Amino acid sequence: MADFCNKCAEELGFGIPDIDVYKIHESLEPGFFESCLCEGCGMLGVAKSDHGELFVIHDDDEGNSTFSDYENYKGLKKDNNE
């Protein structure tokens, strides 16, 4: 079964996300992350910065892991992520 994050679940018309990014973020200690795989956007994990900020981890076009602010993360529209 495929799992989807909050943004992908909303874009695909599912009611409740399989990967609740906000709940994962709340459960993390600052400076830690949790691995997960969104089958929609390819997000690889959720991270909480040392300052409590929410980031998602994903691969860039060169296969490097990149951290993006989740509020600006485009989900399925990953071509627009910066």
N, C-alpha and C positions, 0 to 999 in steps of 0.2 A: 504494500500500500504506500502511495506517495504521501509525503508530508509537505505542508505549505506554511510559510510564515504569515504574519498578519496582513501584510500588503498584498501578497500573492493570493491568499484566500479571499480577500475582498475583491481583487480584480477578477478572480475566477468565479465569483458569486457564491462562495462557500460561507456559511454562517460563522463558524468558529474555527480559528486557525489550529492546525496541529502543533505548530511551533509558535507559542505565544512569546514573542520577543520581549515584551514588557514584563511578564512574569519571570522569565529567565533573568533579565537584568536586575529585577528587584531581589532575586535570591542570591546574586553574586556579591562577593566581597570586592572592594575596590582593587583594581589591578589584575583581576581574574577574568577568564572566559569559559564558555561552555561550547563544546562542539555540537553541531547539528547540521543537517543538510536539507535545505529547501529545494524541492524538486522543480519549483517554478523558476526562481531567479538564480539558483545555485549558491545561495548564501551558505557559508561553511561554519559559522559560529556567531555567538553573541558575546560581546565584551563589555566590561565596566572599567572605565579609566580610573586612574588614581584619584581623579576629581569627581567621580561618580557619573561621568558622561556615558551615554549609550552609543556603542559602535557595533556594526556588523562586520564580519570578516568574509571576504570573497576573493576569488582569483581575478587578476587583471588579464589583459590579452596576452601577456608574456608568461603566465603561469605563476606569478608571484602573489603571495597573500597580501591583501590590502585591507585596511580598516577604513570604513566609511561611516559618517554620522547617519544614524538610521532615519532621522527626520528628513534628510535630503536624499536618501537612498531611493532609487526608482523602482525597486522590485523587478517585475517582469520586463520593465523598460530599461534593462541593464545597459544598453548601448548609451544611455544618457547619464550614467553614473560618473562621477568625477572622483 
